[in-house]
Amino acid sequence: MSSDSEFVQSDNNFVTARQTMIEEQLRQRDIADPRVLDAIGRVPREYFVSPESQRFAYNDSALPIDCHQTISQPYTVAFMCAAAQLTGTETVLEIGTGSGYGAAVLSHLAREVHTVERIPELAIQATERLQRLGYDNVHVYTDDGTLGLPQAAPFDAIIVTAAAEQLPEPYQEQLNEKGRIIIPLGSDSTGQRMYRFTLRNGKLLEEVLGAFVFVPLIGKFGHRPE
Ligand code: SAM
């Protein structure tokens, strides 16, 4: 990360880029939830990427982070947050912490955010970054997120930022009634679709929300590690 003075110097450019991104990549598409737009506007995405990627931080794309992973495209983060229909009172589980950016956005939308990352190095970096930026309602864990997070359950929403072929079994029992699971499902051959599952009277109601591309969800109830 660059020195503080470099950030102060370039901060205005980032603020302008963030506002342009919200207008052109989110509002002019289909992101209308004012709480989501406000949350995205509060999170300095440039702090969640490497110094080399900072000038691309507000591009309309995913970007590489360490350990061959990615920080999701801003539109995808906004889309998933909007799909979760958060009002500010919820306990949320995010699977796939990556850079910590998605968790930071969620921290403005929910009461408590638990986020699980399988790669220890990324979890450590995200913890440090989120602490430094003062996101004290976000808790980072290193584990296999296909197991959910029984010790912090139940959740009002589970947001999964990597793709599985099927919904991991443990999630349903860790969800509150009317809770939502937002998850990309599918394979490289069939394509991935974003799903929203809503728990009603003990059953999951399924909706398909659109086509997306994600890295694989690797774990006991996901893909096998290579
Ligand atoms: N939300 C992240 C951000 O804002 O930077 C982007 C996440 S990236 C698209 C997907 C992440 O899911 C990767 O960091 C990957 O290591 C992680 N992942 C894959 N399988 C996982 C699992 N079973 N449990 C937890 N994390 C997993």
Boltz pocket constraint, residues with backbone or C-beta under 6 A from the ligand:
constraints:
  - pocket:
      binder: B
      contacts: [[A, 69], [A, 70], [A, 71], [A, 72], [A, 95], [A, 96], [A, 97], [A, 98], [A, 99], [A, 100], [A, 101], [A, 102], [A, 103], [A, 116], [A, 117], [A, 118], [A, 119], [A, 122], [A, 143], [A, 144], [A, 145], [A, 146], [A, 161], [A, 162], [A, 214], [A, 215], [A, 216], [A, 217], [A, 218], [A, 219], [A, 222]]
      max_distance: 6.0
